[in-house]
Amino acid sequence: MSRLPELRGPRATRLAGWLAAAGLLVGLQWLGDALVAFLDWPLPGSLLGLLLLLGLLALRGGVPRGLDDVSAPLLRHLMLFLIPSVAAVGLYSHLLVEHAALFVLAATLVTALTIAVTGWTLHRLMRRRLP
């Protein structure tokens, strides 16, 4: 009868952190989907899961190593996650043409709001760091 090697030491600790982080990401995705379905909110469950993750990281004050190890490959290949969105744009291009003015207005306002909030956040963070 063969025995599997026991994991001990730093490798086991790192593997446990990686598995916990992957479980956290999957759990927050599931929780976000469940809350959106239960509360009947008109937003994606993954967005709510990301907001929950942001809140947890803000409370913790940083990103744990296991979560960094799990998320780094996902972030390196982030463009692959956008393929379904690009395909949807092609599929619904007739609606974009029909509502082009509203689309341009919404995209412009959201971009301006994003730049303003990012600048405000950076300003506050820089003010905290500088003596």
N, CA, C and O atoms as a GROMACS GRO file, in nm:
protein
  524
    1MET      N    1   0.085  -0.118   0.000
    1MET     CA    2   0.000   0.000   0.000
    1MET      C    3   0.089   0.124   0.000
    1MET      O    4   0.176   0.139   0.086
    2SER      N    5   0.067   0.212  -0.097
    2SER     CA    6   0.151   0.331  -0.107
    2SER      C    7   0.091   0.445  -0.025
    2SER      O    8  -0.030   0.459  -0.012
    3ARG      N    9   0.180   0.523   0.029
    3ARG     CA   10   0.137   0.640   0.107
    3ARG      C   11   0.170   0.766   0.030
    3ARG      O   12   0.274   0.776  -0.035
    4LEU      N   13   0.080   0.860   0.039
    4LEU     CA   14   0.107   0.989  -0.021
    4LEU      C   15   0.204   1.066   0.068
    4LEU      O   16   0.195   1.056   0.190
    5PRO      N   17   0.295   1.141   0.008
    5PRO     CA   18   0.387   1.218   0.092
    5PRO      C   19   0.313   1.326   0.170
    5PRO      O   20   0.220   1.388   0.119
    6GLU      N   21   0.355   1.345   0.290
    6GLU     CA   22   0.293   1.447   0.375
    6GLU      C   23   0.352   1.583   0.342
    6GLU      O   24   0.473   1.598   0.323
    7LEU      N   25   0.266   1.681   0.336
    7LEU     CA   26   0.313   1.818   0.312
    7LEU      C   27   0.338   1.884   0.446
    7LEU      O   28   0.250   1.891   0.532
    8ARG      N   29   0.459   1.933   0.462
    8ARG     CA   30   0.494   2.004   0.585
    8ARG      C   31   0.581   2.122   0.549
    8ARG      O   32   0.640   2.128   0.442
    9GLY      N   33   0.587   2.213   0.641
    9GLY     CA   34   0.678   2.325   0.624
    9GLY      C   35   0.620   2.436   0.538
    9GLY      O   36   0.499   2.450   0.527
   10PRO      N   37   0.710   2.516   0.477
   10PRO     CA   38   0.666   2.634   0.403
   10PRO      C   39   0.579   2.601   0.282
   10PRO      O   40   0.487   2.676   0.249
   11ARG      N   41   0.607   2.489   0.214
   11ARG     CA   42   0.526   2.452   0.098
   11ARG      C   43   0.382   2.424   0.139
   11ARG      O   44   0.288   2.466   0.071
   12ALA      N   45   0.365   2.355   0.250
   12ALA     CA   46   0.230   2.324   0.297
   12ALA      C   47   0.157   2.451   0.339
   12ALA      O   48   0.038   2.467   0.312
   13THR      N   49   0.229   2.540   0.405
   13THR     CA   50   0.168   2.666   0.447
   13THR      C   51   0.125   2.749   0.326
   13THR      O   52   0.017   2.808   0.325
   14ARG      N   53   0.213   2.752   0.225
   14ARG     CA   54   0.180   2.830   0.105
   14ARG      C   55   0.063   2.767   0.030
   14ARG      O   56  -0.025   2.838  -0.019
   15LEU      N   57   0.061   2.634   0.021
   15LEU     CA   58  -0.050   2.565  -0.044
   15LEU      C   59  -0.181   2.590   0.031
   15LEU      O   60  -0.285   2.613  -0.031
   16ALA      N   61  -0.175   2.585   0.162
   16ALA     CA   62  -0.296   2.610   0.242
   16ALA      C   63  -0.345   2.753   0.221
   16ALA      O   64  -0.466   2.776   0.211
   17GLY      N   65  -0.254   2.850   0.215
   17GLY     CA   66  -0.292   2.989   0.189
   17GLY      C   67  -0.353   3.005   0.052
   17GLY      O   68  -0.450   3.079   0.034
   18TRP      N   69  -0.295   2.935  -0.046
   18TRP     CA   70  -0.346   2.942  -0.183
   18TRP      C   71  -0.487   2.885  -0.190
   18TRP      O   72  -0.575   2.944  -0.252
   19LEU      N   73  -0.507   2.769  -0.128
   19LEU     CA   74  -0.639   2.706  -0.129
   19LEU      C   75  -0.743   2.791  -0.055
   19LEU      O   76  -0.857   2.802  -0.098
   20ALA      N   77  -0.702   2.850   0.057
   20ALA     CA   78  -0.794   2.937   0.132
   20ALA      C   79  -0.831   3.059   0.049
   20ALA      O   80  -0.947   3.101   0.048
   21ALA      N   81  -0.734   3.117  -0.021
   21ALA     CA   82  -0.762   3.235  -0.103
   21ALA      C   83  -0.853   3.199  -0.220
   21ALA      O   84  -0.946   3.274  -0.251
   22ALA      N   85  -0.826   3.086  -0.286
   22ALA     CA   86  -0.912   3.043  -0.396
   22ALA      C   87  -1.054   3.017  -0.345
   22ALA      O   88  -1.152   3.052  -0.411
   23GLY      N   89  -1.064   2.955  -0.228
   23GLY     CA   90  -1.196   2.932  -0.167
   23GLY      C   91  -1.266   3.063  -0.133
   23GLY      O   92  -1.388   3.074  -0.149
   24LEU      N   93  -1.190   3.161  -0.087
   24LEU     CA   94  -1.248   3.292  -0.056
   24LEU      C   95  -1.304   3.357  -0.182
   24LEU      O   96  -1.415   3.410  -0.180
   25LEU      N   97  -1.228   3.354  -0.292
   25LEU     CA   98  -1.276   3.414  -0.417
   25LEU      C   99  -1.401   3.345  -0.468
   25LEU      O  100  -1.497   3.411  -0.508
   26VAL      N  101  -1.401   3.213  -0.465
   26VAL     CA  102  -1.519   3.138  -0.511
   26VAL      C  103  -1.636   3.163  -0.417
   26VAL      O  104  -1.750   3.181  -0.462
   27GLY      N  105  -1.610   3.166  -0.287
   27GLY     CA  106  -1.717   3.191  -0.191
   27GLY      C  107  -1.778   3.329  -0.204
   27GLY      O  108  -1.900   3.344  -0.193
   28LEU      N  109  -1.695   3.430  -0.227
   28LEU     CA  110  -1.749   3.565  -0.244
   28LEU      C  111  -1.827   3.577  -0.375
   28LEU      O  112  -1.927   3.649  -0.381
   29GLN      N  113  -1.782   3.508  -0.479
   29GLN     CA  114  -1.857   3.505  -0.605
   29GLN      C  115  -1.994   3.443  -0.581
   29GLN      O  116  -2.096   3.497  -0.624
   30TRP      N  117  -1.995   3.330  -0.512
   30TRP     CA  118  -2.122   3.263  -0.483
   30TRP      C  119  -2.211   3.350  -0.395
   30TRP      O  120  -2.331   3.362  -0.420
   31LEU      N  121  -2.153   3.411  -0.291
   31LEU     CA  122  -2.231   3.496  -0.201
   31LEU      C  123  -2.290   3.616  -0.274
   31LEU      O  124  -2.405   3.652  -0.252
   32GLY      N  125  -2.210   3.677  -0.363
   32GLY     CA  126  -2.260   3.788  -0.442
   32GLY      C  127  -2.376   3.746  -0.530
   32GLY      O  128  -2.477   3.817  -0.538
   33ASP      N  129  -2.364   3.631  -0.598
   33ASP     CA  130  -2.472   3.580  -0.682
   33ASP      C  131  -2.597   3.550  -0.599
   33ASP      O  132  -2.708   3.581  -0.640
   34ALA      N  133  -2.576   3.489  -0.483
   34ALA     CA  134  -2.689   3.453  -0.397
   34ALA      C  135  -2.761   3.578  -0.345
   34ALA      O  136  -2.884   3.583  -0.343
   35LEU      N  137  -2.684   3.679  -0.303
   35LEU     CA  138  -2.746   3.802  -0.252
   35LEU      C  139  -2.823   3.876  -0.361
   35LEU      O  140  -2.933   3.926  -0.336
   36VAL      N  141  -2.766   3.881  -0.480
   36VAL     CA  142  -2.835   3.948  -0.590
   36VAL      C  143  -2.964   3.876  -0.625
   36VAL      O  144  -3.067   3.939  -0.650
   37ALA      N  145  -2.960   3.743  -0.627
   37ALA     CA  146  -3.082   3.666  -0.656
   37ALA      C  147  -3.185   3.682  -0.545
   37ALA      O  148  -3.304   3.696  -0.572
   38PHE      N  149  -3.140   3.679  -0.420
   38PHE     CA  150  -3.232   3.688  -0.306
   38PHE      C  151  -3.295   3.827  -0.296
   38PHE      O  152  -3.415   3.840  -0.272
   39LEU      N  153  -3.212   3.931  -0.315
   39LEU     CA  154  -3.261   4.068  -0.301
   39LEU      C  155  -3.319   4.124  -0.430
   39LEU      O  156  -3.375   4.234  -0.431
   40ASP      N  157  -3.306   4.049  -0.540
   40ASP     CA  158  -3.356   4.089  -0.671
   40ASP      C  159  -3.299   4.225  -0.713
   40ASP      O  160  -3.372   4.313  -0.759
   41TRP      N  161  -3.168   4.239  -0.696
   41TRP     CA  162  -3.100   4.363  -0.735
   41TRP      C  163  -3.061   4.356  -0.882
   41TRP      O  164  -3.025   4.249  -0.931
   42PRO      N  165  -3.067   4.468  -0.952
   42PRO     CA  166  -3.034   4.468  -1.095
   42PRO      C  167  -2.884   4.491  -1.121
   42PRO      O  168  -2.848   4.583  -1.195
   43LEU      N  169  -2.800   4.410  -1.064
   43LEU     CA  170  -2.656   4.420  -1.089
   43LEU      C  171  -2.596   4.280  -1.086
   43LEU      O  172  -2.653   4.189  -1.027
   44PRO      N  173  -2.482   4.263  -1.150
   44PRO     CA  174  -2.420   4.130  -1.152
   44PRO      C  175  -2.374   4.086  -1.014
   44PRO      O  176  -2.323   4.166  -0.936
   45GLY      N  177  -2.394   3.960  -0.984
   45GLY     CA  178  -2.350   3.905  -0.856
   45GLY      C  179  -2.200   3.912  -0.839
   45GLY      O  180  -2.150   3.928  -0.728
   46SER      N  181  -2.126   3.899  -0.949
   46SER     CA  182  -1.980   3.906  -0.941
   46SER      C  183  -1.935   4.045  -0.896
   46SER      O  184  -1.835   4.058  -0.826
   47LEU      N  185  -2.008   4.148  -0.937
   47LEU     CA  186  -1.975   4.284  -0.893
   47LEU      C  187  -1.994   4.298  -0.743
   47LEU      O  188  -1.911   4.356  -0.674
   48LEU      N  189  -2.102   4.244  -0.692
   48LEU     CA  190  -2.126   4.249  -0.548
   48LEU      C  191  -2.019   4.168  -0.474
   48LEU      O  192  -1.973   4.208  -0.367
   49GLY      N  193  -1.980   4.053  -0.530
   49GLY     CA  194  -1.873   3.974  -0.471
   49GLY      C  195  -1.742   4.051  -0.466
   49GLY      O  196  -1.669   4.043  -0.368
   50LEU      N  197  -1.711   4.126  -0.573
   50LEU     CA  198  -1.590   4.207  -0.574
   50LEU      C  199  -1.597   4.319  -0.471
   50LEU      O  200  -1.497   4.352  -0.406
   51LEU      N  201  -1.715   4.378  -0.455
   51LEU     CA  202  -1.729   4.483  -0.353
   51LEU      C  203  -1.712   4.425  -0.212
   51LEU      O  204  -1.655   4.490  -0.125
   52LEU      N  205  -1.761   4.304  -0.190
   52LEU     CA  206  -1.740   4.238  -0.062
   52LEU      C  207  -1.591   4.211  -0.040
   52LEU      O  208  -1.540   4.229   0.071
   53LEU      N  209  -1.521   4.167  -0.145
   53LEU     CA  210  -1.377   4.144  -0.136
   53LEU      C  211  -1.304   4.275  -0.104
   53LEU      O  212  -1.214   4.277  -0.021
   54LEU      N  213  -1.344   4.383  -0.171
   54LEU     CA  214  -1.283   4.513  -0.144
   54LEU      C  215  -1.302   4.553   0.002
   54LEU      O  216  -1.210   4.603   0.066
   55GLY      N  217  -1.422   4.530   0.054
   55GLY     CA  218  -1.448   4.562   0.194
   55GLY      C  219  -1.362   4.479   0.289
   55GLY      O  220  -1.308   4.531   0.386
   56LEU      N  221  -1.348   4.350   0.259
   56LEU     CA  222  -1.264   4.264   0.344
   56LEU      C  223  -1.117   4.308   0.338
   56LEU      O  224  -1.050   4.310   0.441
   57LEU      N  225  -1.068   4.342   0.220
   57LEU     CA  226  -0.929   4.385   0.208
   57LEU      C  227  -0.907   4.520   0.277
   57LEU      O  228  -0.801   4.544   0.335
   58ALA      N  229  -1.007   4.607   0.271
   58ALA     CA  230  -0.995   4.736   0.339
   58ALA      C  231  -0.991   4.716   0.490
   58ALA      O  232  -0.914   4.782   0.560
   59LEU      N  233  -1.074   4.625   0.541
   59LEU     CA  234  -1.072   4.597   0.685
   59LEU      C  235  -0.940   4.535   0.728
   59LEU      O  236  -0.889   4.565   0.836
   60ARG      N  237  -0.885   4.448   0.644
   60ARG     CA  238  -0.759   4.382   0.676
   60ARG      C  239  -0.641   4.476   0.661
   60ARG      O  240  -0.541   4.463   0.732
   61GLY      N  241  -0.652   4.571   0.569
   61GLY     CA  242  -0.544   4.667   0.548
   61GLY      C  243  -0.439   4.622   0.447
   61GLY      O  244  -0.331   4.680   0.442
   62GLY      N  245  -0.469   4.521   0.368
   62GLY     CA  246  -0.375   4.474   0.268
   62GLY      C  247  -0.421   4.343   0.207
   62GLY      O  248  -0.525   4.288   0.243
   63VAL      N  249  -0.340   4.295   0.112
   63VAL     CA  250  -0.371   4.171   0.042
   63VAL      C  251  -0.285   4.058   0.100
   63VAL      O  252  -0.162   4.069   0.101
   64PRO      N  253  -0.346   3.952   0.149
   64PRO     CA  254  -0.268   3.839   0.200
   64PRO      C  255  -0.188   3.773   0.087
   64PRO      O  256  -0.225   3.781  -0.030
   65ARG      N  257  -0.078   3.709   0.123
   65ARG     CA  258   0.011   3.649   0.023
   65ARG      C  259  -0.062   3.543  -0.060
   65ARG      O  260  -0.044   3.537  -0.182
   66GLY      N  261  -0.143   3.460   0.004
   66GLY     CA  262  -0.215   3.357  -0.070
   66GLY      C  263  -0.308   3.415  -0.175
   66GLY      O  264  -0.317   3.363  -0.286
   67LEU      N  265  -0.376   3.523  -0.139
   67LEU     CA  266  -0.466   3.588  -0.234
   67LEU      C  267  -0.387   3.651  -0.348
   67LEU      O  268  -0.432   3.649  -0.463
   68ASP      N  269  -0.272   3.707  -0.317
   68ASP     CA  270  -0.187   3.763  -0.421
   68ASP      C  271  -0.138   3.654  -0.515
   68ASP      O  272  -0.135   3.673  -0.637
   69ASP      N  273  -0.101   3.538  -0.460
   69ASP     CA  274  -0.056   3.426  -0.542
   69ASP      C  275  -0.166   3.374  -0.635
   69ASP      O  276  -0.139   3.338  -0.749
   70VAL      N  277  -0.290   3.372  -0.585
   70VAL     CA  278  -0.401   3.323  -0.665
   70VAL      C  279  -0.443   3.425  -0.770
   70VAL      O  280  -0.473   3.389  -0.884
   71SER      N  281  -0.446   3.551  -0.733
   71SER     CA  282  -0.499   3.653  -0.823
   71SER      C  283  -0.400   3.700  -0.928
   71SER      O  284  -0.442   3.750  -1.033
   72ALA      N  285  -0.271   3.687  -0.905
   72ALA     CA  286  -0.171   3.736  -1.001
   72ALA      C  287  -0.187   3.672  -1.140
   72ALA      O  288  -0.187   3.745  -1.239
   73PRO      N  289  -0.200   3.540  -1.151
   73PRO     CA  290  -0.219   3.483  -1.286
   73PRO      C  291  -0.351   3.527  -1.349
   73PRO      O  292  -0.358   3.545  -1.471
   74LEU      N  293  -0.454   3.543  -1.268
   74LEU     CA  294  -0.582   3.589  -1.322
   74LEU      C  295  -0.570   3.731  -1.377
   74LEU      O  296  -0.624   3.762  -1.484
   75LEU      N  297  -0.500   3.817  -1.306
   75LEU     CA  298  -0.483   3.955  -1.351
   75LEU      C  299  -0.393   3.964  -1.474
   75LEU      O  300  -0.414   4.051  -1.560
   76ARG      N  301  -0.293   3.876  -1.484
   76ARG     CA  302  -0.205   3.875  -1.602
   76ARG      C  303  -0.283   3.841  -1.728
   76ARG      O  304  -0.248   3.886  -1.837
   77HIS      N  305  -0.388   3.761  -1.714
   77HIS     CA  306  -0.466   3.719  -1.830
   77HIS      C  307  -0.607   3.778  -1.827
   77HIS      O  308  -0.703   3.715  -1.871
   78LEU      N  309  -0.618   3.898  -1.776
   78LEU     CA  310  -0.748   3.963  -1.760
   78LEU      C  311  -0.821   3.982  -1.893
   78LEU      O  312  -0.944   3.977  -1.897
   79MET      N  313  -0.747   4.004  -2.000
   79MET     CA  314  -0.811   4.025  -2.130
   79MET      C  315  -0.895   3.904  -2.173
   79MET      O  316  -0.993   3.920  -2.245
   80LEU      N  317  -0.858   3.784  -2.129
   80LEU     CA  318  -0.937   3.666  -2.165
   80LEU      C  319  -1.078   3.672  -2.106
   80LEU      O  320  -1.172   3.616  -2.163
   81PHE      N  321  -1.092   3.740  -1.993
   81PHE     CA  322  -1.223   3.752  -1.931
   81PHE      C  323  -1.313   3.850  -2.006
   81PHE      O  324  -1.434   3.850  -1.986
   82LEU      N  325  -1.255   3.932  -2.093
   82LEU     CA  326  -1.332   4.031  -2.168
   82LEU      C  327  -1.383   3.978  -2.301
   82LEU      O  328  -1.461   4.046  -2.368
   83ILE      N  329  -1.341   3.858  -2.341
   83ILE     CA  330  -1.385   3.802  -2.469
   83ILE      C  331  -1.537   3.791  -2.478
   83ILE      O  332  -1.593   3.828  -2.581
   84PRO      N  333  -1.608   3.743  -2.375
   84PRO     CA  334  -1.755   3.738  -2.386
   84PRO      C  335  -1.817   3.877  -2.404
   84PRO      O  336  -1.917   3.891  -2.475
   85SER      N  337  -1.761   3.979  -2.341
   85SER     CA  338  -1.814   4.114  -2.358
   85SER      C  339  -1.795   4.164  -2.500
   85SER      O  340  -1.885   4.226  -2.557
   86VAL      N  341  -1.679   4.138  -2.556
   86VAL     CA  342  -1.652   4.180  -2.693
   86VAL      C  343  -1.744   4.107  -2.790
   86VAL      O  344  -1.794   4.166  -2.886
   87ALA      N  345  -1.767   3.979  -2.766
   87ALA     CA  346  -1.858   3.902  -2.851
   87ALA      C  347  -2.000   3.958  -2.840
   87ALA      O  348  -2.072   3.963  -2.940
   88ALA      N  349  -2.040   4.000  -2.721
   88ALA     CA  350  -2.174   4.057  -2.703
   88ALA      C  351  -2.189   4.188  -2.778
   88ALA      O  352  -2.295   4.217  -2.832
   89VAL      N  353  -2.082   4.268  -2.783
   89VAL     CA  354  -2.088   4.393  -2.858
   89VAL      C  355  -2.113   4.364  -3.005
   89VAL      O  356  -2.192   4.432  -3.070
   90GLY      N  357  -2.046   4.262  -3.057
   90GLY     CA  358  -2.069   4.224  -3.196
   90GLY      C  359  -2.209   4.170  -3.218
   90GLY      O  360  -2.270   4.197  -3.322
   91LEU      N  361  -2.260   4.097  -3.123
   91LEU     CA  362  -2.392   4.037  -3.136
   91LEU      C  363  -2.503   4.143  -3.130
   91LEU      O  364  -2.604   4.132  -3.199
   92TYR      N  365  -2.483   4.243  -3.048
   92TYR     CA  366  -2.586   4.347  -3.030
   92TYR      C  367  -2.546   4.480  -3.092
   92TYR      O  368  -2.588   4.586  -3.045
   93SER      N  369  -2.467   4.476  -3.197
   93SER     CA  370  -2.420   4.601  -3.259
   93SER      C  371  -2.536   4.684  -3.314
   93SER      O  372  -2.528   4.807  -3.316
   94HIS      N  373  -2.644   4.620  -3.357
   94HIS     CA  374  -2.758   4.695  -3.407
   94HIS      C  375  -2.819   4.784  -3.297
   94HIS      O  376  -2.866   4.894  -3.326
   95LEU      N  377  -2.818   4.737  -3.173
   95LEU     CA  378  -2.869   4.820  -3.063
   95LEU      C  379  -2.774   4.935  -3.033
   95LEU      O  380  -2.819   5.045  -2.999
   96LEU      N  381  -2.644   4.912  -3.045
   96LEU     CA  382  -2.548   5.020  -3.024
   96LEU      C  383  -2.564   5.128  -3.130
   96LEU      O  384  -2.557   5.247  -3.098
   97VAL      N  385  -2.586   5.088  -3.253
   97VAL     CA  386  -2.607   5.187  -3.361
   97VAL      C  387  -2.736   5.265  -3.336
   97VAL      O  388  -2.740   5.386  -3.354
   98GLU      N  389  -2.840   5.194  -3.295
   98GLU     CA  390  -2.970   5.258  -3.271
   98GLU      C  391  -2.964   5.359  -3.157
   98GLU      O  392  -3.030   5.463  -3.162
   99HIS      N  393  -2.886   5.328  -3.054
   99HIS     CA  394  -2.878   5.415  -2.936
   99HIS      C  395  -2.739   5.474  -2.921
   99HIS      O  396  -2.689   5.486  -2.808
  100ALA      N  397  -2.676   5.509  -3.030
  100ALA     CA  398  -2.536   5.556  -3.027
  100ALA      C  399  -2.519   5.681  -2.941
  100ALA      O  400  -2.423   5.691  -2.865
  101ALA      N  401  -2.610   5.776  -2.953
  101ALA     CA  402  -2.596   5.901  -2.877
  101ALA      C  403  -2.600   5.875  -2.726
  101ALA      O  404  -2.518   5.929  -2.652
  102LEU      N  405  -2.694   5.793  -2.682
  102LEU     CA  406  -2.702   5.761  -2.540
  102LEU      C  407  -2.580   5.683  -2.493
  102LEU      O  408  -2.531   5.704  -2.382
  103PHE      N  409  -2.530   5.592  -2.578
  103PHE     CA  410  -2.413   5.515  -2.543
  103PHE      C  411  -2.291   5.605  -2.526
  103PHE      O  412  -2.216   5.590  -2.430
  104VAL      N  413  -2.272   5.698  -2.618
  104VAL     CA  414  -2.157   5.790  -2.610
  104VAL      C  415  -2.171   5.879  -2.487
  104VAL      O  416  -2.073   5.902  -2.416
  105LEU      N  417  -2.291   5.928  -2.460
  105LEU     CA  418  -2.313   6.011  -2.341
  105LEU      C  419  -2.284   5.934  -2.213
  105LEU      O  420  -2.214   5.983  -2.124
  106ALA      N  421  -2.337   5.812  -2.203
  106ALA     CA  422  -2.314   5.731  -2.083
  106ALA      C  423  -2.166   5.697  -2.068
  106ALA      O  424  -2.113   5.705  -1.957
  107ALA      N  425  -2.099   5.660  -2.176
  107ALA     CA  426  -1.957   5.626  -2.170
  107ALA      C  427  -1.874   5.747  -2.128
  107ALA      O  428  -1.779   5.733  -2.050
  108THR      N  429  -1.908   5.864  -2.179
  108THR     CA  430  -1.836   5.987  -2.144
  108THR      C  431  -1.855   6.022  -1.997
  108THR      O  432  -1.759   6.055  -1.927
  109LEU      N  433  -1.979   6.015  -1.949
  109LEU     CA  434  -2.006   6.047  -1.809
  109LEU      C  435  -1.939   5.948  -1.714
  109LEU      O  436  -1.883   5.988  -1.612
  110VAL      N  437  -1.945   5.821  -1.746
  110VAL     CA  438  -1.884   5.719  -1.660
  110VAL      C  439  -1.732   5.736  -1.659
  110VAL      O  440  -1.669   5.721  -1.554
  111THR      N  441  -1.674   5.766  -1.774
  111THR     CA  442  -1.528   5.788  -1.780
  111THR      C  443  -1.489   5.909  -1.697
  111THR      O  444  -1.392   5.904  -1.621
  112ALA      N  445  -1.564   6.019  -1.710
  112ALA     CA  446  -1.534   6.139  -1.632
  112ALA      C  447  -1.549   6.113  -1.482
  112ALA      O  448  -1.467   6.159  -1.403
  113LEU      N  449  -1.652   6.040  -1.444
  113LEU     CA  450  -1.673   6.008  -1.304
  113LEU      C  451  -1.561   5.919  -1.251
  113LEU      O  452  -1.514   5.939  -1.139
  114THR      N  453  -1.518   5.822  -1.330
  114THR     CA  454  -1.408   5.734  -1.290
  114THR      C  455  -1.280   5.812  -1.270
  114THR      O  456  -1.208   5.791  -1.172
  115ILE      N  457  -1.249   5.902  -1.362
  115ILE     CA  458  -1.128   5.984  -1.350
  115ILE      C  459  -1.136   6.073  -1.226
  115ILE      O  460  -1.037   6.087  -1.153
  116ALA      N  461  -1.252   6.132  -1.201
  116ALA     CA  462  -1.268   6.220  -1.085
  116ALA      C  463  -1.252   6.142  -0.953
  116ALA      O  464  -1.182   6.187  -0.862
  117VAL      N  465  -1.315   6.027  -0.944
  117VAL     CA  466  -1.306   5.948  -0.821
  117VAL      C  467  -1.164   5.895  -0.802
  117VAL      O  468  -1.114   5.893  -0.689
  118THR      N  469  -1.098   5.853  -0.909
  118THR     CA  470  -0.961   5.806  -0.899
  118THR      C  471  -0.868   5.918  -0.854
  118THR      O  472  -0.783   5.898  -0.767
  119GLY      N  473  -0.884   6.037  -0.912
  119GLY     CA  474  -0.802   6.152  -0.872
  119GLY      C  475  -0.826   6.190  -0.727
  119GLY      O  476  -0.731   6.217  -0.654
  120TRP      N  477  -0.950   6.191  -0.685
  120TRP     CA  478  -0.984   6.224  -0.546
  120TRP      C  479  -0.922   6.124  -0.450
  120TRP      O  480  -0.865   6.161  -0.348
  121THR      N  481  -0.934   5.994  -0.485
  121THR     CA  482  -0.877   5.888  -0.400
  121THR      C  483  -0.725   5.901  -0.392
  121THR      O  484  -0.667   5.892  -0.284
  122LEU      N  485  -0.661   5.921  -0.507
  122LEU     CA  486  -0.515   5.937  -0.508
  122LEU      C  487  -0.473   6.059  -0.426
  122LEU      O  488  -0.374   6.052  -0.353
  123HIS      N  489  -0.546   6.168  -0.438
  123HIS     CA  490  -0.514   6.288  -0.361
  123HIS      C  491  -0.521   6.261  -0.211
  123HIS      O  492  -0.433   6.302  -0.136
  124ARG      N  493  -0.625   6.191  -0.168
  124ARG     CA  494  -0.639   6.158  -0.025
  124ARG      C  495  -0.528   6.065   0.022
  124ARG      O  496  -0.473   6.083   0.131
  125LEU      N  497  -0.495   5.965  -0.061
  125LEU     CA  498  -0.389   5.872  -0.022
  125LEU      C  499  -0.252   5.942  -0.017
  125LEU      O  500  -0.172   5.914   0.072
  126MET      N  501  -0.226   6.029  -0.111
  126MET     CA  502  -0.098   6.101  -0.112
  126MET      C  503  -0.088   6.196   0.007
  126MET      O  504   0.019   6.213   0.064
  127ARG      N  505  -0.198   6.257   0.044
  127ARG     CA  506  -0.198   6.347   0.158
  127ARG      C  507  -0.168   6.272   0.287
  127ARG      O  508  -0.105   6.327   0.377
  128ARG      N  509  -0.213   6.147   0.297
  128ARG     CA  510  -0.184   6.066   0.416
  128ARG      C  511  -0.036   6.029   0.423
  128ARG      O  512   0.021   6.026   0.532
  129ARG      N  513   0.024   6.002   0.309
  129ARG     CA  514   0.163   5.957   0.306
  129ARG      C  515   0.262   6.068   0.329
  129ARG      O  516   0.363   6.048   0.396
  130LEU      N  517   0.234   6.186   0.276
  130LEU     CA  518   0.328   6.296   0.287
  130LEU      C  519   0.316   6.360   0.426
  130LEU      O  520   0.206   6.381   0.476
  131PRO      N  521   0.432   6.392   0.488
  131PRO     CA  522   0.426   6.453   0.622
  131PRO      C  523   0.384   6.597   0.617
  131PRO      O  524   0.374   6.662   0.722
   0.00000   0.00000   0.00000
